[in-house]
């Protein structure tokens, strides 16, 4: 998968180490994107690129894998048709 990487110091959680945030290279240049980063504990942090200092949602890697599989299989295609 094509993605863009950039290191950003901290997140909205106190004491959170620097994370390398990634988003698709095909994402909207206006910043309306979802960014993801792997945390040191293996969980995946997710945030809105328009609000990098805003809330960060955290998921188990298996949960993100299930979401990606569902997207690839077309499970959410009706939302964009």
mmCIF file as gemmi writes it, N, C-alpha and C atoms, coordinates in Angstrom:
data_model
loop_
_atom_site.group_PDB
_atom_site.id
_atom_site.type_symbol
_atom_site.label_atom_id
_atom_site.label_alt_id
_atom_site.label_comp_id
_atom_site.label_asym_id
_atom_site.label_entity_id
_atom_site.label_seq_id
_atom_site.pdbx_PDB_ins_code
_atom_site.Cartn_x
_atom_site.Cartn_y
_atom_site.Cartn_z
_atom_site.occupancy
_atom_site.B_iso_or_equiv
_atom_site.pdbx_formal_charge
_atom_site.auth_seq_id
_atom_site.auth_asym_id
_atom_site.pdbx_PDB_model_num
ATOM 1 N N . UNK Axp A 1 ? 0.845 -1.179 0 1 0 ? 1 A 1
ATOM 2 C CA . UNK Axp A 1 ? 0 0 0 1 0 ? 1 A 1
ATOM 3 C C . UNK Axp A 1 ? 0.888 1.238 0 1 0 ? 1 A 1
ATOM 4 N N . UNK Axp A 2 ? 0.568 2.207 -0.825 1 0 ? 2 A 1
ATOM 5 C CA . UNK Axp A 2 ? 1.322 3.455 -0.87 1 0 ? 2 A 1
ATOM 6 C C . UNK Axp A 2 ? 0.949 4.313 0.322 1 0 ? 2 A 1
ATOM 7 N N . UNK Axp A 3 ? 1.942 4.87 0.954 1 0 ? 3 A 1
ATOM 8 C CA . UNK Axp A 3 ? 1.68 5.736 2.093 1 0 ? 3 A 1
ATOM 9 C C . UNK Axp A 3 ? 2.78 6.768 2.232 1 0 ? 3 A 1
ATOM 10 N N . UNK Axp A 4 ? 2.486 7.778 2.98 1 0 ? 4 A 1
ATOM 11 C CA . UNK Axp A 4 ? 3.431 8.85 3.272 1 0 ? 4 A 1
ATOM 12 C C . UNK Axp A 4 ? 3.784 8.74 4.745 1 0 ? 4 A 1
ATOM 13 N N . UNK Axp A 5 ? 5.055 8.864 5.077 1 0 ? 5 A 1
ATOM 14 C CA . UNK Axp A 5 ? 5.468 8.785 6.473 1 0 ? 5 A 1
ATOM 15 C C . UNK Axp A 5 ? 6.035 10.127 6.916 1 0 ? 5 A 1
ATOM 16 N N . UNK Axp A 6 ? 5.744 10.48 8.15 1 0 ? 6 A 1
ATOM 17 C CA . UNK Axp A 6 ? 6.37 11.659 8.737 1 0 ? 6 A 1
ATOM 18 C C . UNK Axp A 6 ? 6.384 11.484 10.237 1 0 ? 6 A 1
ATOM 19 N N . UNK Axp A 7 ? 7.47 11.904 10.843 1 0 ? 7 A 1
ATOM 20 C CA . UNK Axp A 7 ? 7.591 11.761 12.285 1 0 ? 7 A 1
ATOM 21 C C . UNK Axp A 7 ? 7.041 13.007 12.946 1 0 ? 7 A 1
ATOM 22 N N . UNK Axp A 8 ? 6.236 12.799 13.936 1 0 ? 8 A 1
ATOM 23 C CA . UNK Axp A 8 ? 5.607 13.899 14.654 1 0 ? 8 A 1
ATOM 24 C C . UNK Axp A 8 ? 5.858 13.673 16.131 1 0 ? 8 A 1
ATOM 25 N N . UNK Axp A 9 ? 6.346 14.684 16.803 1 0 ? 9 A 1
ATOM 26 C CA . UNK Axp A 9 ? 6.597 14.539 18.23 1 0 ? 9 A 1
ATOM 27 C C . UNK Axp A 9 ? 5.301 14.501 19.004 1 0 ? 9 A 1
ATOM 28 N N . UNK Axp A 10 ? 5.155 13.448 19.79 1 0 ? 10 A 1
ATOM 29 C CA . UNK Axp A 10 ? 4.022 13.339 20.685 1 0 ? 10 A 1
ATOM 30 C C . UNK Axp A 10 ? 2.695 13.11 20.005 1 0 ? 10 A 1
ATOM 31 N N . UNK Axp A 11 ? 1.697 12.98 20.812 1 0 ? 11 A 1
ATOM 32 C CA . UNK Axp A 11 ? 0.311 12.857 20.381 1 0 ? 11 A 1
ATOM 33 C C . UNK Axp A 11 ? -0.496 13.545 21.458 1 0 ? 11 A 1
ATOM 34 N N . UNK Axp A 12 ? -1.797 13.352 21.473 1 0 ? 12 A 1
ATOM 35 C CA . UNK Axp A 12 ? -2.6 14.045 22.469 1 0 ? 12 A 1
ATOM 36 C C . UNK Axp A 12 ? -2.525 13.381 23.837 1 0 ? 12 A 1
ATOM 37 N N . UNK Axp A 13 ? -1.961 12.171 23.907 1 0 ? 13 A 1
ATOM 38 C CA . UNK Axp A 13 ? -1.862 11.483 25.183 1 0 ? 13 A 1
ATOM 39 C C . UNK Axp A 13 ? -0.593 11.923 25.905 1 0 ? 13 A 1
ATOM 40 N N . UNK Axp A 14 ? -0.708 12.273 27.182 1 0 ? 14 A 1
ATOM 41 C CA . UNK Axp A 14 ? 0.45 12.7 27.959 1 0 ? 14 A 1
ATOM 42 C C . UNK Axp A 14 ? 1.477 11.579 28.007 1 0 ? 14 A 1
ATOM 43 N N . UNK Axp A 15 ? 2.729 11.933 27.811 1 0 ? 15 A 1
ATOM 44 C CA . UNK Axp A 15 ? 3.799 10.96 27.881 1 0 ? 15 A 1
ATOM 45 C C . UNK Axp A 15 ? 3.916 10.057 26.668 1 0 ? 15 A 1
ATOM 46 N N . UNK Axp A 16 ? 3.13 10.301 25.638 1 0 ? 16 A 1
ATOM 47 C CA . UNK Axp A 16 ? 3.171 9.479 24.426 1 0 ? 16 A 1
ATOM 48 C C . UNK Axp A 16 ? 4.477 9.759 23.684 1 0 ? 16 A 1
ATOM 49 N N . UNK Axp A 17 ? 5.23 8.734 23.325 1 0 ? 17 A 1
ATOM 50 C CA . UNK Axp A 17 ? 6.477 8.948 22.588 1 0 ? 17 A 1
ATOM 51 C C . UNK Axp A 17 ? 6.195 9.431 21.171 1 0 ? 17 A 1
ATOM 52 N N . UNK Axp A 18 ? 7.232 9.905 20.502 1 0 ? 18 A 1
ATOM 53 C CA . UNK Axp A 18 ? 7.086 10.31 19.106 1 0 ? 18 A 1
ATOM 54 C C . UNK Axp A 18 ? 6.634 9.116 18.285 1 0 ? 18 A 1
ATOM 55 N N . UNK Axp A 19 ? 5.744 9.37 17.358 1 0 ? 19 A 1
ATOM 56 C CA . UNK Axp A 19 ? 5.221 8.323 16.487 1 0 ? 19 A 1
ATOM 57 C C . UNK Axp A 19 ? 5.486 8.711 15.046 1 0 ? 19 A 1
ATOM 58 N N . UNK Axp A 20 ? 5.593 7.735 14.182 1 0 ? 20 A 1
ATOM 59 C CA . UNK Axp A 20 ? 5.71 8.003 12.75 1 0 ? 20 A 1
ATOM 60 C C . UNK Axp A 20 ? 4.326 7.796 12.153 1 0 ? 20 A 1
ATOM 61 N N . UNK Axp A 21 ? 3.689 8.906 11.798 1 0 ? 21 A 1
ATOM 62 C CA . UNK Axp A 21 ? 2.321 8.877 11.278 1 0 ? 21 A 1
ATOM 63 C C . UNK Axp A 21 ? 2.355 8.634 9.781 1 0 ? 21 A 1
ATOM 64 N N . UNK Axp A 22 ? 1.443 7.786 9.295 1 0 ? 22 A 1
ATOM 65 C CA . UNK Axp A 22 ? 1.377 7.438 7.885 1 0 ? 22 A 1
ATOM 66 C C . UNK Axp A 22 ? -0.029 7.655 7.355 1 0 ? 22 A 1
ATOM 67 N N . UNK Axp A 23 ? -0.082 8.079 6.093 1 0 ? 23 A 1
ATOM 68 C CA . UNK Axp A 23 ? -1.362 8.178 5.397 1 0 ? 23 A 1
ATOM 69 C C . UNK Axp A 23 ? -1.124 7.79 3.945 1 0 ? 23 A 1
ATOM 70 N N . UNK Axp A 24 ? -2.168 7.469 3.252 1 0 ? 24 A 1
ATOM 71 C CA . UNK Axp A 24 ? -2.059 7.069 1.862 1 0 ? 24 A 1
ATOM 72 C C . UNK Axp A 24 ? -1.535 8.22 1.012 1 0 ? 24 A 1
ATOM 73 N N . UNK Axp A 25 ? -0.687 7.904 0.045 1 0 ? 25 A 1
ATOM 74 C CA . UNK Axp A 25 ? -0.222 8.936 -0.894 1 0 ? 25 A 1
ATOM 75 C C . UNK Axp A 25 ? -1.374 9.416 -1.775 1 0 ? 25 A 1
ATOM 76 N N . UNK Axp A 26 ? -2.422 8.618 -1.865 1 0 ? 26 A 1
ATOM 77 C CA . UNK Axp A 26 ? -3.597 8.987 -2.663 1 0 ? 26 A 1
ATOM 78 C C . UNK Axp A 26 ? -4.57 9.847 -1.874 1 0 ? 26 A 1
ATOM 79 N N . UNK Axp A 27 ? -4.201 10.213 -0.675 1 0 ? 27 A 1
ATOM 80 C CA . UNK Axp A 27 ? -5.115 10.967 0.177 1 0 ? 27 A 1
ATOM 81 C C . UNK Axp A 27 ? -5.297 12.393 -0.33 1 0 ? 27 A 1
ATOM 82 N N . UNK Axp A 28 ? -6.334 13.014 0.15 1 0 ? 28 A 1
ATOM 83 C CA . UNK Axp A 28 ? -6.708 14.367 -0.226 1 0 ? 28 A 1
ATOM 84 C C . UNK Axp A 28 ? -5.626 15.36 0.195 1 0 ? 28 A 1
ATOM 85 N N . UNK Axp A 29 ? -5.128 16.208 -0.733 1 0 ? 29 A 1
ATOM 86 C CA . UNK Axp A 29 ? -4.093 17.178 -0.366 1 0 ? 29 A 1
ATOM 87 C C . UNK Axp A 29 ? -4.597 18.269 0.588 1 0 ? 29 A 1
ATOM 88 N N . UNK Axp A 30 ? -5.895 18.356 0.797 1 0 ? 30 A 1
ATOM 89 C CA . UNK Axp A 30 ? -6.447 19.359 1.71 1 0 ? 30 A 1
ATOM 90 C C . UNK Axp A 30 ? -6.362 18.932 3.168 1 0 ? 30 A 1
ATOM 91 N N . UNK Axp A 31 ? -5.808 17.772 3.43 1 0 ? 31 A 1
ATOM 92 C CA . UNK Axp A 31 ? -5.622 17.33 4.807 1 0 ? 31 A 1
ATOM 93 C C . UNK Axp A 31 ? -6.8 16.581 5.397 1 0 ? 31 A 1
ATOM 94 N N . UNK Axp A 32 ? -7.782 16.211 4.598 1 0 ? 32 A 1
ATOM 95 C CA . UNK Axp A 32 ? -8.936 15.467 5.109 1 0 ? 32 A 1
ATOM 96 C C . UNK Axp A 32 ? -8.631 13.974 5.037 1 0 ? 32 A 1
ATOM 97 N N . UNK Axp A 33 ? -7.698 13.526 5.871 1 0 ? 33 A 1
ATOM 98 C CA . UNK Axp A 33 ? -7.209 12.154 5.786 1 0 ? 33 A 1
ATOM 99 C C . UNK Axp A 33 ? -7.177 11.495 7.156 1 0 ? 33 A 1
ATOM 100 N N . UNK Axp A 34 ? -7.104 10.19 7.116 1 0 ? 34 A 1
ATOM 101 C CA . UNK Axp A 34 ? -6.877 9.403 8.323 1 0 ? 34 A 1
ATOM 102 C C . UNK Axp A 34 ? -5.393 9.069 8.353 1 0 ? 34 A 1
ATOM 103 N N . UNK Axp A 35 ? -4.759 9.276 9.493 1 0 ? 35 A 1
ATOM 104 C CA . UNK Axp A 35 ? -3.353 8.922 9.672 1 0 ? 35 A 1
ATOM 105 C C . UNK Axp A 35 ? -3.259 7.818 10.714 1 0 ? 35 A 1
ATOM 106 N N . UNK Axp A 36 ? -2.299 6.918 10.523 1 0 ? 36 A 1
ATOM 107 C CA . UNK Axp A 36 ? -2.092 5.817 11.462 1 0 ? 36 A 1
ATOM 108 C C . UNK Axp A 36 ? -0.626 5.749 11.854 1 0 ? 36 A 1
ATOM 109 N N . UNK Axp A 37 ? -0.383 5.256 13.061 1 0 ? 37 A 1
ATOM 110 C CA . UNK Axp A 37 ? 0.984 5.066 13.546 1 0 ? 37 A 1
ATOM 111 C C . UNK Axp A 37 ? 1.014 3.85 14.462 1 0 ? 37 A 1
ATOM 112 N N . UNK Axp A 38 ? 2.095 3.083 14.374 1 0 ? 38 A 1
ATOM 113 C CA . UNK Axp A 38 ? 2.263 1.938 15.287 1 0 ? 38 A 1
ATOM 114 C C . UNK Axp A 38 ? 2.901 2.447 16.565 1 0 ? 38 A 1
ATOM 115 N N . UNK Axp A 39 ? 2.247 2.149 17.678 1 0 ? 39 A 1
ATOM 116 C CA . UNK Axp A 39 ? 2.768 2.529 18.989 1 0 ? 39 A 1
ATOM 117 C C . UNK Axp A 39 ? 3.81 1.507 19.441 1 0 ? 39 A 1
ATOM 118 N N . UNK Axp A 40 ? 4.676 1.877 20.377 1 0 ? 40 A 1
ATOM 119 C CA . UNK Axp A 40 ? 5.675 0.929 20.878 1 0 ? 40 A 1
ATOM 120 C C . UNK Axp A 40 ? 5.065 -0.359 21.444 1 0 ? 40 A 1
ATOM 121 N N . UNK Axp A 41 ? 3.831 -0.285 21.933 1 0 ? 41 A 1
ATOM 122 C CA . UNK Axp A 41 ? 3.181 -1.48 22.49 1 0 ? 41 A 1
ATOM 123 C C . UNK Axp A 41 ? 2.52 -2.349 21.413 1 0 ? 41 A 1
ATOM 124 N N . UNK Axp A 42 ? 2.674 -1.964 20.124 1 0 ? 42 A 1
ATOM 125 C CA . UNK Axp A 42 ? 2.124 -2.742 19.017 1 0 ? 42 A 1
ATOM 126 C C . UNK Axp A 42 ? 0.729 -2.34 18.598 1 0 ? 42 A 1
ATOM 127 N N . UNK Axp A 43 ? 0.057 -1.531 19.41 1 0 ? 43 A 1
ATOM 128 C CA . UNK Axp A 43 ? -1.285 -1.075 19.047 1 0 ? 43 A 1
ATOM 129 C C . UNK Axp A 43 ? -1.16 -0.007 17.959 1 0 ? 43 A 1
ATOM 130 N N . UNK Axp A 44 ? -2.252 0.261 17.263 1 0 ? 44 A 1
ATOM 131 C CA . UNK Axp A 44 ? -2.263 1.222 16.168 1 0 ? 44 A 1
ATOM 132 C C . UNK Axp A 44 ? -3.032 2.466 16.595 1 0 ? 44 A 1
ATOM 133 N N . UNK Axp A 45 ? -2.375 3.618 16.49 1 0 ? 45 A 1
ATOM 134 C CA . UNK Axp A 45 ? -3.004 4.9 16.794 1 0 ? 45 A 1
ATOM 135 C C . UNK Axp A 45 ? -3.585 5.47 15.501 1 0 ? 45 A 1
ATOM 136 N N . UNK Axp A 46 ? -4.769 6.068 15.586 1 0 ? 46 A 1
ATOM 137 C CA . UNK Axp A 46 ? -5.466 6.623 14.427 1 0 ? 46 A 1
ATOM 138 C C . UNK Axp A 46 ? -5.904 8.037 14.772 1 0 ? 46 A 1
ATOM 139 N N . UNK Axp A 47 ? -5.698 8.965 13.832 1 0 ? 47 A 1
ATOM 140 C CA . UNK Axp A 47 ? -6.114 10.351 14.065 1 0 ? 47 A 1
ATOM 141 C C . UNK Axp A 47 ? -6.54 11.007 12.759 1 0 ? 47 A 1
ATOM 142 N N . UNK Axp A 48 ? -7.148 12.166 12.891 1 0 ? 48 A 1
ATOM 143 C CA . UNK Axp A 48 ? -7.583 12.992 11.764 1 0 ? 48 A 1
ATOM 144 C C . UNK Axp A 48 ? -6.429 13.918 11.4 1 0 ? 48 A 1
ATOM 145 N N . UNK Axp A 49 ? -5.985 13.892 10.15 1 0 ? 49 A 1
ATOM 146 C CA . UNK Axp A 49 ? -4.847 14.722 9.744 1 0 ? 49 A 1
ATOM 147 C C . UNK Axp A 49 ? -5.138 16.216 9.844 1 0 ? 49 A 1
ATOM 148 N N . UNK Axp A 50 ? -6.417 16.595 9.836 1 0 ? 50 A 1
ATOM 149 C CA . UNK Axp A 50 ? -6.763 18.017 9.975 1 0 ? 50 A 1
ATOM 150 C C . UNK Axp A 50 ? -6.56 18.516 11.398 1 0 ? 50 A 1
ATOM 151 N N . UNK Axp A 51 ? -6.481 17.593 12.347 1 0 ? 51 A 1
ATOM 152 C CA . UNK Axp A 51 ? -6.368 17.959 13.76 1 0 ? 51 A 1
ATOM 153 C C . UNK Axp A 51 ? -5.308 17.083 14.436 1 0 ? 51 A 1
ATOM 154 N N . UNK Axp A 52 ? -4.023 17.249 14.055 1 0 ? 52 A 1
ATOM 155 C CA . UNK Axp A 52 ? -2.985 16.363 14.568 1 0 ? 52 A 1
ATOM 156 C C . UNK Axp A 52 ? -2.78 16.427 16.078 1 0 ? 52 A 1
ATOM 157 N N . UNK Axp A 53 ? -3.211 17.484 16.711 1 0 ? 53 A 1
ATOM 158 C CA . UNK Axp A 53 ? -3.083 17.554 18.173 1 0 ? 53 A 1
ATOM 159 C C . UNK Axp A 53 ? -4.384 17.144 18.863 1 0 ? 53 A 1
ATOM 160 N N . UNK Axp A 54 ? -5.358 16.714 18.082 1 0 ? 54 A 1
ATOM 161 C CA . UNK Axp A 54 ? -6.647 16.307 18.626 1 0 ? 54 A 1
ATOM 162 C C . UNK Axp A 54 ? -6.64 14.882 19.136 1 0 ? 54 A 1
ATOM 163 N N . UNK Axp A 55 ? -7.824 14.315 19.312 1 0 ? 55 A 1
ATOM 164 C CA . UNK Axp A 55 ? -7.935 12.97 19.876 1 0 ? 55 A 1
ATOM 165 C C . UNK Axp A 55 ? -7.27 11.907 19.007 1 0 ? 55 A 1
ATOM 166 N N . UNK Axp A 56 ? -6.732 10.905 19.664 1 0 ? 56 A 1
ATOM 167 C CA . UNK Axp A 56 ? -6.11 9.762 19.001 1 0 ? 56 A 1
ATOM 168 C C . UNK Axp A 56 ? -6.862 8.512 19.451 1 0 ? 56 A 1
ATOM 169 N N . UNK Axp A 57 ? -7.387 7.767 18.495 1 0 ? 57 A 1
ATOM 170 C CA . UNK Axp A 57 ? -8.043 6.494 18.789 1 0 ? 57 A 1
ATOM 171 C C . UNK Axp A 57 ? -6.996 5.393 18.688 1 0 ? 57 A 1
ATOM 172 N N . UNK Axp A 58 ? -7.066 4.406 19.557 1 0 ? 58 A 1
ATOM 173 C CA . UNK Axp A 58 ? -6.075 3.334 19.567 1 0 ? 58 A 1
ATOM 174 C C . UNK Axp A 58 ? -6.772 1.983 19.441 1 0 ? 58 A 1
ATOM 175 N N . UNK Axp A 59 ? -6.245 1.144 18.551 1 0 ? 59 A 1
ATOM 176 C CA . UNK Axp A 59 ? -6.825 -0.167 18.271 1 0 ? 59 A 1
ATOM 177 C C . UNK Axp A 59 ? -5.746 -1.239 18.3 1 0 ? 59 A 1
ATOM 178 N N . UNK Axp A 60 ? -6.152 -2.469 18.555 1 0 ? 60 A 1
ATOM 179 C CA . UNK Axp A 60 ? -5.25 -3.611 18.414 1 0 ? 60 A 1
ATOM 180 C C . UNK Axp A 60 ? -4.942 -3.782 16.928 1 0 ? 60 A 1
ATOM 181 N N . UNK Axp A 61 ? -3.734 -4.24 16.614 1 0 ? 61 A 1
ATOM 182 C CA . UNK Axp A 61 ? -3.359 -4.447 15.214 1 0 ? 61 A 1
ATOM 183 C C . UNK Axp A 61 ? -4.334 -5.393 14.516 1 0 ? 61 A 1
ATOM 184 N N . UNK Axp A 62 ? -4.834 -6.398 15.224 1 0 ? 62 A 1
ATOM 185 C CA . UNK Axp A 62 ? -5.793 -7.344 14.632 1 0 ? 62 A 1
ATOM 186 C C . UNK Axp A 62 ? -7.092 -6.644 14.235 1 0 ? 62 A 1
ATOM 187 N N . UNK Axp A 63 ? -7.511 -5.653 15.011 1 0 ? 63 A 1
ATOM 188 C CA . UNK Axp A 63 ? -8.734 -4.908 14.671 1 0 ? 63 A 1
ATOM 189 C C . UNK Axp A 63 ? -8.536 -4.116 13.383 1 0 ? 63 A 1
ATOM 190 N N . UNK Axp A 64 ? -7.375 -3.492 13.228 1 0 ? 64 A 1
ATOM 191 C CA . UNK Axp A 64 ? -7.086 -2.744 12.002 1 0 ? 64 A 1
ATOM 192 C C . UNK Axp A 64 ? -7.012 -3.711 10.822 1 0 ? 64 A 1
ATOM 193 N N . UNK Axp A 65 ? -6.398 -4.872 11.013 1 0 ? 65 A 1
ATOM 194 C CA . UNK Axp A 65 ? -6.317 -5.873 9.942 1 0 ? 65 A 1
ATOM 195 C C . UNK Axp A 65 ? -7.713 -6.308 9.498 1 0 ? 65 A 1
ATOM 196 N N . UNK Axp A 66 ? -8.621 -6.508 10.441 1 0 ? 66 A 1
ATOM 197 C CA . UNK Axp A 66 ? -9.999 -6.881 10.103 1 0 ? 66 A 1
ATOM 198 C C . UNK Axp A 66 ? -10.689 -5.768 9.32 1 0 ? 66 A 1
ATOM 199 N N . UNK Axp A 67 ? -10.47 -4.523 9.712 1 0 ? 67 A 1
ATOM 200 C CA . UNK Axp A 67 ? -11.058 -3.391 8.998 1 0 ? 67 A 1
ATOM 201 C C . UNK Axp A 67 ? -10.533 -3.323 7.568 1 0 ? 67 A 1
ATOM 202 N N . UNK Axp A 68 ? -9.227 -3.436 7.404 1 0 ? 68 A 1
ATOM 203 C CA . UNK Axp A 68 ? -8.631 -3.384 6.07 1 0 ? 68 A 1
ATOM 204 C C . UNK Axp A 68 ? -9.165 -4.523 5.2 1 0 ? 68 A 1
ATOM 205 N N . UNK Axp A 69 ? -9.259 -5.725 5.749 1 0 ? 69 A 1
ATOM 206 C CA . UNK Axp A 69 ? -9.813 -6.853 4.994 1 0 ? 69 A 1
ATOM 207 C C . UNK Axp A 69 ? -11.253 -6.58 4.565 1 0 ? 69 A 1
ATOM 208 N N . UNK Axp A 70 ? -12.047 -6.008 5.463 1 0 ? 70 A 1
ATOM 209 C CA . UNK Axp A 70 ? -13.443 -5.696 5.144 1 0 ? 70 A 1
ATOM 210 C C . UNK Axp A 70 ? -13.529 -4.641 4.044 1 0 ? 70 A 1
ATOM 211 N N . UNK Axp A 71 ? -12.66 -3.649 4.1 1 0 ? 71 A 1
ATOM 212 C CA . UNK Axp A 71 ? -12.646 -2.612 3.061 1 0 ? 71 A 1
ATOM 213 C C . UNK Axp A 71 ? -12.261 -3.227 1.725 1 0 ? 71 A 1
ATOM 214 N N . UNK Axp A 72 ? -11.204 -4.038 1.724 1 0 ? 72 A 1
ATOM 215 C CA . UNK Axp A 72 ? -10.744 -4.673 0.485 1 0 ? 72 A 1
ATOM 216 C C . UNK Axp A 72 ? -11.801 -5.592 -0.117 1 0 ? 72 A 1
ATOM 217 N N . UNK Axp A 73 ? -12.595 -6.242 0.714 1 0 ? 73 A 1
ATOM 218 C CA . UNK Axp A 73 ? -13.61 -7.172 0.211 1 0 ? 73 A 1
ATOM 219 C C . UNK Axp A 73 ? -14.876 -6.46 -0.257 1 0 ? 73 A 1
ATOM 220 N N . UNK Axp A 74 ? -14.928 -5.128 -0.087 1 0 ? 74 A 1
ATOM 221 C CA . UNK Axp A 74 ? -16.072 -4.366 -0.567 1 0 ? 74 A 1
ATOM 222 C C . UNK Axp A 74 ? -17.208 -4.227 0.421 1 0 ? 74 A 1
ATOM 223 N N . UNK Axp A 75 ? -16.968 -4.607 1.664 1 0 ? 75 A 1
ATOM 224 C CA . UNK Axp A 75 ? -18.029 -4.585 2.667 1 0 ? 75 A 1
ATOM 225 C C . UNK Axp A 75 ? -18.63 -3.192 2.883 1 0 ? 75 A 1
ATOM 226 N N . UNK Axp A 76 ? -17.872 -2.149 2.592 1 0 ? 76 A 1
ATOM 227 C CA . UNK Axp A 76 ? -18.354 -0.787 2.826 1 0 ? 76 A 1
ATOM 228 C C . UNK Axp A 76 ? -18.611 -0.018 1.528 1 0 ? 76 A 1
ATOM 229 N N . UNK Axp A 77 ? -18.57 -0.703 0.398 1 0 ? 77 A 1
ATOM 230 C CA . UNK Axp A 77 ? -18.75 -0.034 -0.891 1 0 ? 77 A 1
ATOM 231 C C . UNK Axp A 77 ? -20.065 0.723 -0.989 1 0 ? 77 A 1
ATOM 232 N N . UNK Axp A 78 ? -21.105 0.247 -0.324 1 0 ? 78 A 1
ATOM 233 C CA . UNK Axp A 78 ? -22.404 0.916 -0.393 1 0 ? 78 A 1
ATOM 234 C C . UNK Axp A 78 ? -22.359 2.313 0.23 1 0 ? 78 A 1
ATOM 235 N N . UNK Axp A 79 ? -21.377 2.573 1.07 1 0 ? 79 A 1
ATOM 236 C CA . UNK Axp A 79 ? -21.274 3.89 1.707 1 0 ? 79 A 1
ATOM 237 C C . UNK Axp A 79 ? -20.742 4.96 0.764 1 0 ? 79 A 1
ATOM 238 N N . UNK Axp A 80 ? -20.088 4.538 -0.32 1 0 ? 80 A 1
ATOM 239 C CA . UNK Axp A 80 ? -19.508 5.516 -1.242 1 0 ? 80 A 1
ATOM 240 C C . UNK Axp A 80 ? -20.139 5.462 -2.628 1 0 ? 80 A 1
ATOM 241 N N . UNK Axp A 81 ? -21.16 4.645 -2.798 1 0 ? 81 A 1
ATOM 242 C CA . UNK Axp A 81 ? -21.805 4.505 -4.114 1 0 ? 81 A 1
ATOM 243 C C . UNK Axp A 81 ? -22.83 5.59 -4.326 1 0 ? 81 A 1
